[in-house]
């Protein structure tokens, strides 16, 4: 090789760029540090260049050469560094990254490596499976049968009742189980039961397919799997539990006879109504032993295994009000019962001739309540149970709750519950006589709820006379409209949002609206034409003008909203709702604590503002409590804490929200305080305490309410007549004219009396607190045709006279003339109380307790309270009779004509 060397090119510049080029040119060279690197001819061998390497054409080529430097067979001039990096002579147990491979191939595992890892994984899995199989224990039915009761506690920690555990169970041997029951269950739940190994992949596939296509299906789980699941007291939805259940299922399938598995499954399954096991179910639903069940009854009981809450014809509204009704459950049960019978024919387990015998659905007997849940206890337990199931974040189901072992601490105060029940019972015993007045005094129901205003805790309810005979909880939603107790939400909406500018769009921003003061003047005339906010007359679906009727056809003329609330005039609040927007009225009601559900009426019509909605007594008490707390809203609740096995599984968390400002809430309270002190709510007045509230009577006199509060407690009382037979699809609320011996029931009669008696006892010993003084809320608005003395334009045009008939029939009655203020009042249940000064206690304020009579003798309530009938869509005057010219000595009506 020539010894001549070419002179290295000189760098063309200095600085970092030159240094970088020099470094690139020297990449990969292996010369000793003391020797200057030289370049060689491309034809010359690198091994002959005295340790020098070729000059590479690019940086990428140089980088690849550098990467291969340590991998060459036989090493290099650097002393065989390739051997140190896994070269020849060094063997590895796991060849990864792979030797002798370059680029991405170096990181692709070999088939030997993959096979080895798979075999190793399978070996570990088999080892874990074997150990798990050896450690798990088969179900012990006797242990399952010992499930505990649930214990409910009063707010003070004392025990209310122990109930609900799965104690209604009797074990049956395989021979005692009807063959028809076994066949029904196999055809419905697990067709391959007699041949499978406890787990049926094909069954799971069928279940998924039928679910996707919307067809009827068996469950994906086998009978063995369900037996194992139902036998375990813990129902936690965890991976550990599912993992254990898998091996328990395999162990049961491998070690137990199919007969034992079938008997175990039917003995531990839950059939609803507190019945666990086939024998308990047969006694509960058909009052017979399991051995006496026919194939049709067996098919029905097999139906319940899919989910008793949704297949029991009695319904389970405490579980799901919307989907578990008696009607929907019956429809589902009949369809599945028929399907199970047909499947048995397909499977060869029943002949077509035998199937033809069973065409009538075997309706089970009605649900019977536990005697321990009589009186108010059953209603309280139901409320607490439903609240816990709806609000726990552990996913605890009704079925798990039925297994028992829970400690449920409620908010209910025993003394308050007893006081509320006593107040209602007093009215029943004194006034309601179904034997004497079957046409007016049957099916009379009361409902009530009392809430701690500061927290939302439900301290007392009245659900009916006895939870074991009257199944509907009257403290919950019953469908009874609330009438004029809705008007405070209209007033609050007017102050919150203001009335709209007639020239603006419907959904106007706050800046275009005028905030309303309770001093605002509205037209209170009877049969007032109702207009939308632009002044256009509102037409009903039949294109008739909407004319709002006042109770008793009373004309109030121009009246401020404070007085309109006091006298419960309808027309001002209907027009006010139109000016503000009935959607805004709804928003305020929801913000106060009501739910926008099926009990919320159509909010696009004028009548929405006078109470066509039908929320529960509990929610009405909670919504009024928002006014009591100056606009701070607290959700009502009935459970503070739940424990299972000493471990807390649920705890209530208070989450107050601001519904509206203190200015709005305090002004509403001040107006409602005037209702109790001077208006239709005077029968609810409390001695030595401030109270605020509102009466309500609905169209046709089909329900009556009083809802009121002190700064500490808010209470709602309802009254209605309704047949308790929930299977009767034709049942309707019945009119209450003549009920209790009264010409008409108003909110100020029985409901206000119950409220007064209960609150008197409930507030005893509590600190006397006054409501906050209200701030000036806004401007005085003239609406509904009321003419302002100032040039300020009215939001709606003036009322025009019309001879058009009202679309809603109203009674005819002359307007009663006012009477002097009475000199004394009578006891609420004092039939011999005599009116002084002629028609005493008739009351210019709307009646109060004792409406005067306009004649002497025994005439009661004639013209003193007026025969004021209900108004369109929930309106009421609530006893707005002004008393009538009674002669001295006339007997006053006990309830007067306040509503």
Secondary structure as UniProt FT lines:
FT   HELIX           15..25
FT   TURN            26..28
FT   TURN            33..34
FT   TURN            42..43
FT   HELIX           46..48
FT   TURN            50..51
FT   HELIX           59..68
FT   HELIX           69..71
FT   TURN            73..74
FT   TURN            77..79
FT   HELIX           81..84
FT   TURN            85..86
FT   TURN            88..89
FT   TURN            99..100
FT   HELIX           103..107
FT   HELIX           111..135
FT   HELIX           141..144
FT   TURN            145..146
FT   STRAND          150..153
FT   TURN            155..156
FT   STRAND          159..163
FT   HELIX           174..176
FT   HELIX           179..189
FT   TURN            191..195
FT   HELIX           201..213
FT   HELIX           223..231
FT   HELIX           239..255
FT   HELIX           258..268
FT   TURN            273..274
FT   STRAND          275..276
FT   HELIX           278..286
FT   HELIX           290..292
FT   HELIX           295..304
FT   TURN            305..306
FT   HELIX           308..311
FT   TURN            313..314
FT   TURN            317..319
FT   TURN            321..323
FT   HELIX           326..346
FT   TURN            347..348
FT   HELIX           352..355
FT   TURN            356..357
FT   HELIX           371..373
FT   TURN            374..376
FT   HELIX           377..391
FT   TURN            393..394
FT   HELIX           398..402
FT   STRAND          406..410
FT   HELIX           414..431
FT   TURN            434..436
FT   HELIX           438..441
FT   TURN            442..443
FT   STRAND          444..452
FT   TURN            453..455
FT   STRAND          457..462
FT   TURN            467..469
FT   TURN            474..475
FT   HELIX           483..486
FT   HELIX           487..497
FT   TURN            502..503
FT   HELIX           510..512
FT   TURN            518..519
FT   STRAND          521..523
FT   TURN            526..527
FT   STRAND          528..529
FT   TURN            533..534
FT   TURN            541..542
FT   STRAND          547..548
FT   HELIX           551..553
FT   STRAND          558..560
FT   HELIX           561..567
FT   HELIX           571..580
FT   HELIX           582..592
FT   TURN            598..599
FT   TURN            603..604
FT   HELIX           606..610
FT   HELIX           617..628
FT   TURN            629..631
FT   STRAND          632..633
FT   STRAND          639..644
FT   TURN            645..646
FT   STRAND          647..651
FT   STRAND          657..658
FT   HELIX           662..678
FT   TURN            680..681
FT   HELIX           682..684
FT   TURN            687..688
FT   STRAND          692..697
FT   HELIX           699..701
FT   STRAND          703..709
FT   STRAND          713..721
FT   TURN            726..727
FT   TURN            729..730
FT   TURN            737..738
FT   HELIX           739..741
FT   HELIX           747..751
FT   HELIX           752..762
FT   TURN            763..765
FT   STRAND          782..783
FT   TURN            784..785
FT   TURN            828..829
FT   TURN            831..832
FT   TURN            840..841
FT   TURN            844..845
FT   TURN            857..858
FT   TURN            862..865
FT   HELIX           872..874
FT   TURN            888..889
FT   TURN            896..897
//
